[in-house]
Every structure is written in C-alpha cells, then in structure tokens.
Amino acid sequence: MQHSPRTASLELPPLLWKDYYSPIRVDEALKLLSEHKEQARIIAGGTDLVIELERKVRKVSTLIDITRIPELDTITLDKDGLIHLGPLVTHNHLVASSLIIDRAFPLAQAAWEVGGPQIRNRGTVAGNIITASPANDTITPLMALDARVTLASTQGQRAISFEKFFKGVRKTDLQPNEIVIDIAFPTMQPNERGCFFKLGLRRAQAISVANVAIVLGFDGEKVKRVRIALGSVAPTIVSALEAEAFLVGKTLDETVIEKAAELTTQAVKAIDDVRGSASYRKDVVRNYTAQAVRLLRDREERSSWPERRAMLWGPNGPKPSRLSNMALHRDGGVEPIETTVNGRKVIVRGANGKTLLDALRDDAGLTGTKEGCAEGECGACTVLLDGMAVDACLVPAPRAHLAEIVTVEGLALNSASKLEDLHPVQRAFVLEGAVQCGYCTPGLIMSAVALLQENSQPTREEIKQSLTGNLCRCTGYYKVIRAIERASQM
C-alpha cells in the first residue's frame, strides 16, 4: 500500500531536518558526528530536541537516531558497586528497575515525576542531562548520588563529574563530536537512605518550580554522610554545602532539622521566573528539606511509592524494532519510510523531514491521531510505536521505518459498522458517555488500550496514572475512568 503526500494546495508542515541517519552501531554514530560536526545532533527520545527544532532554537541539518543500536538501554551494577545507565535508558526504565528502586531510590522518584507515560517511554536520562535545564528532574538526584558521565568520540572516551559537566543554563561540556555513552554512580549503602521532592504547578506533566534530592548515611542515630542537591532554584543544580556540613555528626531532632532546612536556603541566590518568585522558591526548599529529612529519619521515604506503576509499554516491556543496516532518510530524497501501520504494510514518501504525527495525518491519511499542543503536553497524538505509547508529535517520521505503528483507526474490527465491532475500550467509552467534544478522545483511548495490554485488571490508581499524559478539557475524567474500568471487565 502506497500513499502520496497531500496536495500542494494545502499548507505543508515545516521540514525540521535535512538528513536523518539511523545507525546500528556506536562507531557509526560517532563517525557521523565527526563528519557533520556542529550541523549534527544525536536524537534518542526527542522530547526536547524536536521542540527546539520546531521553534528554531536549535539549528542543525542532520539527526543521528541511536535508538536502533542494541544494548544501549541497559541498567547494570558492576563489581565495584557502581550503577551504570546506558544512553538509551528512559525514565520509565528507571521507574521499572528494581535495582534503581532498591539502591538509588531518589532517582526512581524523580523519573516517576517526569511528564506522563508517553514522555517517560521516549525521554532518556542522557537527554535530560544534555538539555541541562536546572528544572530537569533527574539531574538533582544524580548529583546527590555523586554521578559521573562518560563521553565518547572517535578519539576515545573521557569521564567527567557532574559538577564539571554542567556549565550553565542549558550549557554542558559535551563537545559537538561526542555522545554520552554512560552515566555511573555509587549505589546507596545499607546505612544510607534518600528521597526526592518536587513542586510543580500541577500534579502531572509539570516543570519543577523547585526540587530537592537528599541522601543521608547513618551511624546509629547520628548522621555520618550527607548529600543535598537543589534543582530549579538557580541556573544550575547546586549542592547545599553548609547544610551538609552542619548535619554531619548530628542526631536529627527538630531543632537540627529546622536549622539544616534554613541553611539550604543560603546555598543559592534563587531565581525569579514565571513559575515562582525567588522568595517562594526559598520557602519551598526550606519546607521540602525539612520534610525529606524527617521522612529519612523515620524510614518513611518510601511510604507513598506506588506498588504498581502504569508504564504503557506492553506486557513484556519495550521491544524497539531493529535494523540490519544503517538507514538514511533525506529531505527530498527517494528513500521511502517503509512501516507497518495497523497491521498493513505502508510506504510513505516525502515525509523524511516530518514528525510521525504529520506523516500519519498528511501522508498516510490517518487523521484519527490529533494535534493538540505539538509539544508532548496533551497526549491527543498518542499512538503505539513498537507496542509502546508515545506522543507522535515528538517522534521523527523516519523512526517509523521498519517499525510497527498502531493508531486509533486500527483498533476496531472490519468496518466497525456495529458497536460489537469496536475495541472494548471504544465500546466502553460509548456506553459510559466518556466523550464530549471528542478531540482528545483518540489519545485517551490509545492510552487506555496500552494500559489494558500490559495489565488487564488495573486498579483505579493505575488507570489515573495511565491518563497523566492526556489532557481533557471537557469530560472531567470521571466517565473516562469508569469507561476504562468497564473495558477491563469486557
């Protein structure tokens, strides 16, 4: 089945890049970076980079997609007690990892706070640190865990501490010919406990107003070791050195806790922006530090951690499609995107410089997938990519090459002329009246389908988790939740 681009009389979306490479080995990616230099950029999740390209903040002509390279999404523990994160480890990988939950709990908490499931499925930890926004959630706990990053180029590798890696707001020591090949940090010891606190302006899909990560080591009741990192309060993540020094050797009574919390506010000259004033941020840091230390003292830091978590990546975890050879898709080139959409082979031409959302709607003629925000905030464009829920607006179309896509059009049986032909989730939405304007409904349905594929009997809390990446202005969500509960019984 072959589709042609929409007619020239309609407004075409802007082409975001010229050349899109999909290497299958690290050395191929490094060679491409060396050749293209400042004109190239590594892409993995794309949750920040695609937005930067659309807003013309980032000017590059070549993207190098490393998501087809095997063995880069691993989380391992070495013989020296260091945890290693590969460059394709996503936030949901962290959330699902028993090693991270058991031995680096603040990092698991921070990853759970990032975006919604669709963003966590694509967004990588390496991308989070490379973007280097002080509001990026995983940087703070990694700083508290004394992480280091290893950078690779055709000239070799070099390791650098987090303190030296970050140079300012969205500035790092990463050179144009380098990629992040490894993030490593010591495991928390049996006498150490840690946690992460974040304040956002809403309960999900929120950028940090301020966040705090703390790791305490104990010798009996006394504090032996302290690491306190503060995020989204200064141009870079900072350590509260005075508070750390004060806590060493202390027993955590209320006077000590309040004094330490006050000292954290002296660690930075807090920033003012649209999300919060400097004085407000200081209050947040003070209060969150005190709350965190109390929880760690009382061994209650894990009390609110959900026992089961909705990932939206299928029953067996993510299984990205692989390539046998490096692929190149050029803007205006003859290379087609050959993919499987809703079980049918599809060849798309003229979409090499577009997002998957635009390719599905404009080139494949599948308009059920909607554009709401075009920045991964609303979930209206949710589709399944290799069995995993993603925001199609943030996925480059060439990533679909030799992959499998499912859109809302692929859920129903046959022509869906009868209610019985609909997917159980679609049927339940009809029966529960879980639709008002309907614009966001395809995305909600796709998230619900992904949830039920990995967990046929979700709790109400898991249903709510699965919808945190989908915004709906009309229904109030109650009927949507009831519809998913009903679908789970069909």
MOCORTA-V948908 format. One record per helix or strand. SS is the DSSP state (hx for helix, st for strand). FROM is the first residue (numbers start at 0). TO is the last residue. If there is no record, write none. Layout:
BEGIN
ss=SS from=FROM to=TO
ss=SS from=FROM to=TO
END
This chain:
BEGIN
ss=st from=1 to=2
ss=st from=18 to=21
ss=hx from=25 to=38
ss=st from=39 to=42
ss=hx from=48 to=53
ss=st from=61 to=64
ss=st from=74 to=76
ss=st from=81 to=84
ss=st from=89 to=89
ss=hx from=90 to=95
ss=hx from=97 to=102
ss=hx from=104 to=111
ss=hx from=116 to=121
ss=st from=123 to=123
ss=hx from=124 to=130
ss=hx from=136 to=143
ss=st from=147 to=152
ss=st from=155 to=160
ss=hx from=161 to=164
ss=st from=165 to=167
ss=st from=170 to=171
ss=st from=178 to=185
ss=st from=191 to=198
ss=st from=209 to=218
ss=st from=221 to=230
ss=st from=237 to=238
ss=hx from=240 to=246
ss=st from=250 to=250
ss=hx from=253 to=263
ss=st from=272 to=272
ss=st from=275 to=275
ss=hx from=277 to=296
ss=st from=326 to=329
ss=st from=336 to=340
ss=st from=343 to=347
ss=st from=354 to=354
ss=hx from=355 to=362
ss=st from=381 to=384
ss=st from=387 to=390
ss=hx from=391 to=393
ss=st from=395 to=395
ss=hx from=396 to=399
ss=st from=403 to=405
ss=hx from=407 to=409
ss=hx from=418 to=420
ss=hx from=423 to=431
ss=hx from=440 to=453
ss=hx from=459 to=465
ss=hx from=477 to=486
END
